[in-house]
Amino acid sequence: MGDTLEFNEIYQEVKGSWNDGRLRFSKQSVVYKNSKTGKVDSISASDINQATWRRVCLGHGIKLGTSTGNVYKYDGFRDTDFERISEFFKANYKLELTEKDMCVKGWNWGTAKFSGPLLSFDVNDNAAFEIPLSNVSQCATGKNEVTLEFHQNDDTEVSLMEVRFYVPPSQTDERQDPVEAFAENVLTKADVIQATGDAVCIFKELQCLTPRGRYDIRIYPTFLHLHGKTFDYKIPYTTVLRLFLLPHKDQRQMFFVISLDPPIKQGQTRYHFLILLFSKEENITLTLNMSEEDVERRFEGKLSKNMSGSLYEMVSRVMKALVNRKITVPGNFQGHSGAQCITCSYKASSGLLYPLERGFIYVHKPPVHLRFEEISCVNFARGTTTTRSFDFEIETKQGNQYTFSSIEREEYGKLFDFVNAKKLNIKNRGFKEGMKGKIDEYSDSDEDQHDAYLERMKAEGKIREEGNDSDESDGGSDESFNPGEEDDDIAEEYDSNASASDSSEDGDDSEDDGAKKKKPVKKPKVVKEKKERKPRKEKKQKDTGGPKRPMSAYMLWLNSSRERIKSENPGISITEISKKAGEMWRQLGKDEKEEPTTASRAASSSRPARVHRTPTTRARARSPRGPSPRRNRMKRRKRLCPLPLARRKSPTKHTHSHPSYKHTQTKDQVFLLVMLISHKQT
C-alpha cells in the first residue's frame, strides 16, 4: 500500500448542494479541494478521533470527527473502497473505520442528539437524518415547538426552508423548560448573525464599487456589517474565500477585493465580490475598541490597539487578521506601460485584467476570477473592429468561455510570455511540453511558491529584451510596411515596369553573390477595363397642375348615388357607405354601369374647354365663333405700319365705341392711326 490514497469525484454537502472535488489521504493529513471554488480543507491526522463508514444517497460516505468538535462528511465512494480505506486508517492513523447503518423506516419520532456542530435525529439508536447547525439562520420557539430556518443556496434547485420539532414537556426536571434548552443548544452552534456588543472598529464612508455606493463598514468579531443609505449587509467571515489588494493603473488608487461564497443578495442580483476603492493619499489613525491584553491574546501580534497609516493598508490589515486569510497581490507581471494590469473590455464594459501568480482577476464590472487549474486553454484572437488591438480568450474545463477584448497590440508580447511561463495551453499551438510535468492539484490557488521555471523564463526574457534593444540601436530592426510612402520601391502587380523594378540595383549584388538564386518575377496581372454604364434616363416630373384623368364609371356612379344610399340607410358611417355601394355596384348590369360614363361625356362636351395654366405660360380660351375682331384689326395695322408701336402708356386713354368689345389705346397709337388714315385718303 502506498503512502497516499486519492479519490476523484468525491462530494461534500455545502448548504444543501453537493460540490465535487478531490480527496487525498496521506500520513500527515486529509486534504479535500473543492473543484468549484478551489477552497482547500486540511485535517491533521493527529486530530482525527472518529471515522464512520455508512450508506448514503451517493453511494457510500465517510464521516470524520476531530478532537476540536468539528465533523467532516465526504460522499461518493464505492463499496469496494471500504477495505482499502480501512487498512490505510489502521496502518497510518491507528483508527478503526466502523460501519453504521442509517434508519430508513420513515418514522417521525425519535431522539434529538447534539454532537458538536451536528443535530442528529435518531430512531432506535440509528440516525435518520443530520442537520449541520451552521446552516441554521434563525431559531424560533413556541409552546412545545421549535422552528429552525436555514440559509438558502442559489445553486440548488430545491431548498429546505424550515424544520419544526415537537418537544414534549418534561416530567422529571421542572426547573428547566425543554423547549428553551433545545433552542439554546441550537443557537450555540448556529450561524445566526446578531449585532450584539460593540464593533471592533468602524470605517466611515468607504467607496464601494460592487455593490455601488458609499458604506460604513463595522468590523465585528464574527462578521462584517456594511451599512448604507438604502441597504445593509451582514457578511460572516466564514463566507470569505479570498482577499485581493490590486493597484490601479494610474498608480494613485487601490482596489481591495473580497471574494464571497455564498454571495450577498440585493433583490435578484447576486454579488460574489465586494470591491472597495481607496486613494493612496488618504491616511487614517485607527484605535481598536478592545484592551491591549485582549488585542494581544486575540490577534497574536497581527494587530495593535493604536495604528496609523494609509486607509487601504488599515482595512486590509484588519480584514486579514479577522478572516485569517492571506492577501493576494499581483506577481512580477508588467505590461507595456509598466503597470501590473492590462486595460481591456469584458461584456461591453471597460476594466482591468490582472495576471496573478495562480490565476487572472478582472475588475470591476462584472468581476471575474479564473484560477489556472480550472483553465482548459487560452487563445489570442485578432480584434474584430480594428487591427490596433486583439482579444484574449479563456476557456475553462466546464466549457465556459471568457473573452477580454480591445487589448492594445503592444501588450501582446508581455502577455504571451506570461502565459508561456505559466505553462498554459495555447489553443492555436497545442499543449506545451511543460504541461507534461506533475502539478500539485491539492495546493491552494493563492499560495506563492518559488517557481524555478518562471525565474529561468524571466532571465531569458531579459536577455531577449537586451538583444532587441541592441538590434534597434544598430538599425537592423524590421521596418513596418507603410504603403503609399515616397521611399517605397516596391512595384505594384499591375504596373508596367513591375518586372524591371530594382533590376539595375540587383545586378551588382548578383555578380558578387553567385550562390543566391534570383526569385522569379511574377507576371503582371491583366486588368480588364470596366465598361461604362449608360446614364439612366431621368424620370419625367409629373406636372401637378396638368389635367387629371377622367373618373372611372364606378366613381361617377358613386358620386351620384351617395345621397340616395344615405337616405335609404340613416345613420350609416362612411366605411359602411363604401361597402354598401360596392355590393350595389356588383349587382348592376353592364348597360347600367355604362350610363354614368356616357352621361359624363355628354356633360363634358357642352362644357367650355378648360384652360391649363402654369406659372410661366398663359393662355386664353378661344371662342367658338372664330378669331376676335381686335386680333384682325391688329394684323392690318402691322401690315400698314411696320414700325413698332410704343409700349409706354400715357395717363390719357381712348376707348373704341364698338358695341361688341372695349379696347384701350395709348395717345401715340391714336396719332399714328390718324396719320395713316390721312395718307391713305390723299
Secondary structure by P-SEA (a helix, b strand, c coil): ccccccccbbbbbcccbbbbbbbbbcccbbbbbbccccbbbbbbcccccbbbbbbcccccbbbbbcccbbbbbbccccccaaaaaaaaaaacccccbbbbbbbcccccbbbbbbcccbbbbbccccccccccccccccccccccbbbbbbbbbccccccccbbbbbbccccccccccaaaaaaaaaaacccccccccccccccccccccccbbbbbbbbcccbbbbbcccbbbbbbcccccbbbbbbcccccbbbbbbbbccccccccccccbbbbbbbccccbbbbbcccaaaaaaaccccccccccccaaaaaaaaaaaaacbbbbccccccccccccccccccccbbbbbbbcccbbbbccccbbbbccccccbbbbbcccccccbbbbbbbcccbbbbbbccccccaaaaaaaaaaaacccccccccccccccccccccccccccccaaaaaaaaaaaaaaaaaaaaaaacccccccccccccccccccccccccccccccaaaaaaacccccccccccbbbbcccccccccccccccccccccccccaaaaaaaacaaaaaaacccccaaaaaaaaaaaaaaccccccaaaaaaaaaaaaaccbbbbbcccbbbbbbbcccccaaaaaaaaaaaacccccccccccbbbbbccccbbbbbcaaaaaaaaaaaaaaac
